[in-house]
Amino acid sequence: MKEGRTVIRSKAPLRISFAGGGTDVPPYSDERGGAVLSATIDRYAYCTIEPREDSEMRVKSLDMARDANWMADGRYLRYDGNLDLIKAVLNHFEVSRGFDMFLHCDAPPGSGLGGSSTVIVSLIGAVTEWLNLPLSQYELARLAHVLERKELGFAGGKQDQYSAVFGGFNFIEFRGEDVIVTPLRINGDSLNELHYHMLLCYTGKTRESADIIQNQQRDYRSGQNREALDATKELATETKDALMRGDIRRIGELLHESWEQKKRLTKHITNERIDRIYETARASGAIGGKISGAGGGGFMFFVCEYDRKQNVADELQKLGAEVVSFNFCKHGLQTWRYLA
């Protein structure tokens, strides 16, 4: 009888950011402290590792449509813009065994759902499961942030890595190098009601978040958006309080306020198409909404009048936006082994 092979898998959830996005980005988060309210949804980044008996490391990324072959011979994998997230993880753990790796994500790059950070979380999860290297949730999220932002120099904040690791609804505070994740225990009826009022749509255009974030950082250093960032942080707390009360209408109103403040962070956050989608949604029955992520494109979400939600969906589809079904998920990063 042929002996089976062990397969290691991981999945980490993508997220939507209700309020506070941008305050997790340095230097603001380092100097004034940030706060973000986010929730993970049932769309994921996946990683599969099948150990090999030789020293060949074979990687296939479905989303990037790229393949790569390296040798596990102890040499440092140089960053060249090709699958650097994977290289950073392999370099950090000094992987010296052969494997086949397969990666894919339920959202395209630049979607505003925290994709690249969620991918590196799933990578670290699969590799640590394979190598039997236990990390706490905080250790894993911090490592993902360090590799993505510091080792590779990708511009961005800290919320995405922590959201993907912890999962669920979280109020996340940033105080210099310290991050505090407070999981929120939402009443089940309130959660169902919020979901019933919500609509998620893909604008049909992805964007390069790094450029937008770098513009935001430049504007902060010149003193142009400090008040908007302070207001954005306060709105994160207000939105969290409304969520804990189950005040769905107030959440919608606060989303609108958050969107107005977000547009002040840098002029590149919105454009003519996004403005048209937002104005159409509001005119059709949305109480409020915003871009999820840095801005410029990707996914938007709205809290709607419950009896006009379908009307909002119909009008957005006329503009070419794709309405996407989703649900909240309470689990963060998950890893497992399977005997194939």
Residue pairs with C-beta under 8 A, 6 or more apart in sequence:
4 339
4 340
5 50
5 51
5 339
5 340
6 50
6 51
6 337
6 338
6 339
6 340
7 48
7 49
7 50
7 337
7 338
7 339
7 340
8 48
8 49
8 50
8 51
8 126
8 129
8 130
8 335
8 336
8 337
8 338
9 46
9 47
9 48
9 49
9 126
9 335
9 336
9 337
9 338
10 46
10 47
10 122
10 123
10 125
10 126
10 129
10 333
10 334
10 335
10 336
11 44
11 45
11 46
11 47
11 122
11 333
11 334
12 44
12 45
12 118
12 119
12 121
12 122
12 125
12 164
12 165
12 332
12 333
12 334
13 40
13 41
13 42
13 43
13 44
13 118
13 163
13 164
13 167
13 329
13 331
13 332
14 40
14 41
14 43
14 44
14 45
14 105
14 106
14 107
14 111
14 113
14 114
14 115
14 118
14 164
15 38
15 39
15 40
15 41
15 113
15 114
15 118
15 159
15 160
15 163
15 164
15 292
16 38
16 39
16 41
16 113
16 200
16 292
16 299
16 301
17 36
17 37
17 38
17 114
17 159
17 292
17 293
18 37
18 38
18 39
18 236
18 239
18 243
18 251
18 255
18 258
19 36
19 37
19 232
19 235
19 236
19 238
19 239
19 240
19 254
19 255
19 258
20 34
20 35
20 36
20 37
20 159
20 232
20 233
20 235
20 236
21 36
21 157
21 159
21 232
21 262
21 292
21 293
21 294
22 28
22 34
22 157
22 216
22 229
22 232
22 262
22 265
22 294
23 29
23 32
23 33
23 34
23 35
23 36
23 157
23 174
23 229
23 232
23 233
23 236
24 34
24 36
24 157
24 158
24 159
24 172
24 174
25 34
25 156
25 157
25 213
25 216
25 217
26 157
26 217
27 217
27 220
27 221
28 34
28 220
28 226
28 229
29 157
29 158
29 174
29 176
30 176
30 177
32 226
32 229
32 230
32 233
33 173
33 174
33 175
33 176
33 233
34 157
34 173
34 174
34 233
35 171
35 172
35 173
35 174
35 233
35 236
35 237
36 157
36 159
36 171
36 172
36 174
36 236
37 169
37 170
37 171
37 172
37 236
37 239
37 240
37 243
38 159
38 163
38 169
38 170
38 172
39 163
39 168
39 169
39 170
39 328
40 163
40 164
40 167
40 168
40 328
40 329
40 330
40 331
40 332
41 113
41 200
41 326
41 327
41 328
41 329
42 326
42 327
42 328
42 329
43 106
43 107
43 113
43 326
44 105
44 106
44 118
44 122
45 103
45 104
45 105
45 106
45 115
45 118
45 119
45 121
45 122
45 164
46 102
46 103
46 104
46 105
46 122
47 101
47 102
47 103
47 119
47 122
47 123
47 125
47 126
48 101
48 102
48 103
48 126
49 99
49 100
49 101
49 126
49 127
49 130
50 99
50 100
50 101
50 340
51 97
51 98
51 99
51 130
52 58
52 97
52 98
52 99
52 100
53 98
54 98
55 71
55 72
55 73
55 96
55 97
55 98
56 69
56 70
56 71
56 72
56 98
57 69
57 70
57 71
57 72
57 90
57 95
57 98
57 99
57 101
58 67
58 68
58 69
58 99
58 100
58 101
59 67
59 68
59 69
59 70
59 83
59 86
59 100
59 101
59 103
60 66
60 67
60 100
60 101
60 102
60 103
61 67
61 83
61 86
61 103
61 104
62 102
62 103
62 104
62 105
63 103
63 104
63 105
63 108
63 109
64 83
64 109
66 82
66 83
68 82
68 83
68 86
70 77
70 90
72 95
72 96
72 97
72 98
73 96
74 94
74 96
76 91
77 87
77 90
77 91
78 87
79 87
79 88
79 152
84 152
85 116
85 119
85 120
85 123
85 147
85 148
85 152
86 101
86 103
86 123
88 120
88 147
88 148
88 151
88 152
89 120
89 123
89 124
89 127
89 147
90 127
92 143
92 147
92 151
93 127
93 128
93 131
93 133
95 127
95 131
99 130
101 126
103 119
103 122
103 123
105 115
105 118
105 119
107 113
107 115
107 299
108 115
108 206
109 115
109 116
109 206
110 206
110 207
110 208
110 209
110 297
110 298
111 202
111 206
111 293
111 298
111 299
112 207
112 209
112 291
112 292
112 293
112 294
112 295
112 297
112 298
112 299
113 292
113 293
113 298
113 299
114 159
114 160
114 163
114 164
114 293
116 148
116 154
116 156
116 160
117 144
117 145
117 148
117 156
117 160
117 161
117 164
118 160
118 164
120 144
120 147
120 148
120 161
121 140
121 141
121 144
121 161
121 164
121 165
121 333
122 164
122 333
124 135
124 140
124 143
124 144
124 147
125 140
125 333
125 334
125 335
126 335
127 133
128 134
128 135
128 140
128 335
129 335
129 336
129 337
135 143
137 165
137 166
137 181
137 332
137 333
138 179
138 181
140 165
140 333
141 161
141 162
141 164
141 165
141 166
141 179
142 161
142 179
144 161
144 164
144 165
145 158
145 161
145 162
148 154
148 156
148 161
149 155
149 156
149 158
154 210
155 209
155 210
155 213
155 214
155 217
156 209
156 210
156 213
156 294
157 174
157 213
158 172
158 174
158 179
159 172
162 170
162 172
162 179
162 181
163 170
163 172
163 332
164 332
164 333
165 332
165 333
166 181
166 183
166 332
167 329
167 330
167 331
167 332
167 333
168 183
168 184
168 328
168 329
168 330
168 331
168 332
169 183
169 184
169 186
169 243
169 328
170 181
170 182
170 183
170 184
171 181
171 182
171 184
171 236
171 237
171 240
172 179
172 180
172 181
172 182
173 179
173 180
173 182
184 240
184 243
184 244
186 194
186 243
186 244
187 246
189 246
190 243
190 246
190 248
191 328
193 246
193 248
194 243
194 248
194 251
194 303
195 327
195 328
196 306
196 309
197 248
197 252
197 287
197 303
197 304
197 305
197 306
197 309
198 301
198 302
198 303
198 304
199 281
199 286
199 289
199 301
199 302
199 304
199 309
199 312
199 313
199 316
199 323
200 299
200 300
200 301
200 323
200 324
200 325
200 326
201 277
201 299
201 300
201 301
201 302
201 313
201 316
201 321
201 322
201 323
201 324
202 298
202 299
202 321
202 322
202 324
203 273
203 274
203 277
203 297
203 298
203 299
203 300
203 321
204 297
204 320
204 321
204 322
205 273
205 296
205 297
205 298
206 297
206 298
207 294
207 295
207 296
207 297
207 298
208 296
209 293
209 294
209 295
209 296
211 268
212 266
212 268
212 269
212 294
212 295
212 296
213 294
215 266
215 267
215 268
216 225
216 265
216 266
216 294
219 225
219 265
219 266
220 226
220 229
225 264
225 265
225 266
227 264
228 261
228 262
228 264
228 265
229 265
231 261
232 258
232 261
232 262
232 265
235 254
235 257
235 258
235 261
238 254
239 251
239 254
239 255
239 258
242 250
242 251
242 254
243 251
248 303
249 287
249 303
251 288
251 303
252 286
252 287
252 288
252 289
252 302
252 303
252 304
253 287
253 288
254 288
255 287
255 288
255 289
255 290
255 302
255 303
256 282
256 287
256 288
256 289
256 290
257 288
258 288
258 290
259 278
259 288
259 289
259 290
259 291
262 269
262 290
262 291
262 295
263 269
263 270
265 295
266 295
268 295
268 296
269 291
269 294
269 295
269 296
270 278
270 291
270 295
270 296
271 296
271 297
274 291
274 295
274 296
274 297
274 300
276 319
277 300
277 316
277 319
277 321
278 289
278 300
280 315
280 316
280 319
281 289
281 300
281 302
281 304
281 312
281 315
281 316
282 288
282 289
283 315
284 308
284 311
284 312
284 314
284 315
284 316
285 304
285 305
285 307
285 308
285 309
285 311
285 312
286 302
286 303
286 304
286 305
286 308
286 312
287 302
287 303
287 304
287 305
288 302
288 303
289 300
289 301
289 302
289 303
290 300
290 301
291 298
291 299
291 300
292 298
292 299
292 300
292 301
293 299
299 324
300 321
302 312
304 312
313 323
316 323
317 323
